[in-house]
Amino acid sequence: MAGTKMTTKTFTLNTGDKIPAIGLGTWQSAPNEVRDAVKVALQKGYRHIDTALAYGNEKEVGQGIKDSGVPRNEIWLTTKLDNTWHHIVPKGIETSLRDLDTGYVDLYLMHWPSSTDPNDMKKHLPDWNFIKTWQEMQKLPATGKVRNIGVSNFGIKNLEKLLNAPSCKTVPAVNQIELHPNNPSPKLVAYNKDKGIHSTAYSCLGSTNSPLYKDPTLLKLAEAKGKTPQQVLLMWGLQKEWSVIPKSVTQARIEKNFELDGWDLSSEEMQKLDGLTDRFKVCGDAWLPVKVFFGDDE
């Protein structure tokens, strides 16, 4: 494992496409910062950029890709359908493609299993649901605008609902979920794997001001290895066969997070991180009109 080149590692999806193991996340990145962050990341060697219509920064992500000079066909680009656009999927993807200034995305995700009423964010559309949304998303690969489709923030209960629906002809290629040692979700990850769905880890560093950075086990382990806590967290996820999308807008940190070649975590070190007992979630569902987390994703 120590000889593994993580920076060029990919995971093969159920479609046969290969998603780069390490990407740049752009959630909570201000528009004026994200353009430079994307450029810096791509010039450092990242080949996977993750954004979403809901982030409000797709335009800047597209500009950062252009600024980098890296050809579009060398970049894996993921974006997401926003909750209030579930009933107008074709319009959602068109809006994202226009803002990203690209002809296609490599992966299009349903951001949340909530078809929120655009006129009232506290209400769910009465005549729509994520099964209908998926029905519409399944049509996209044939248009050439989307190479792969997937979901995000789906727990086992909602995945079961989706996969058992008669209209579900395509198994999601990816389920992008919150994954870090304080939210490891072993049952959900195992379920994804069993169904041939790749797991991508968001908030893989525990997000801004994470309690993880006060964890003595993590800090001691990182110090002993001569690595940053962030690098250790990323390696933990990569060795579990997840793609990771750490977010940063700081050049030094973006570059440091990519220095993952030529070292690894031993099984003992992995177990130490697996053994962390504190639990927290960066993303809850209280802001949504429907509950989406049911404890089946622990």
Salt bridges, closest charged atoms under 4 A:
ASP50 OD1 - LYS80 NZ 2.63
ASP67 OD2 - ARG35 NE 2.58
GLU74 OE1 - ARG47 NE 3.85
GLU94 OE2 - LYS145 NZ 2.32
ASP99 OD1 - ARG98 NE 3.50
ASP101 OD2 - LYS66 NZ 3.36
ASP106 OD2 - ARG72 NH2 3.05
ASP120 OD2 - LYS123 NZ 3.84
GLU136 OE2 - LYS139 NZ 3.04
GLU178 OE2 - HIS180 NE2 2.80
GLU241 OE2 - LYS9 NZ 3.92
GLU259 OE2 - LYS44 NZ 3.75
GLU259 OE1 - LYS256 NZ 3.64
ASP261 OD2 - LYS5 NZ 3.23
GLU269 OE1 - LYS225 NZ 3.10
ASP274 OD1 - LYS240 NZ 3.09
ASP297 OD2 - LYS281 NZ 3.88
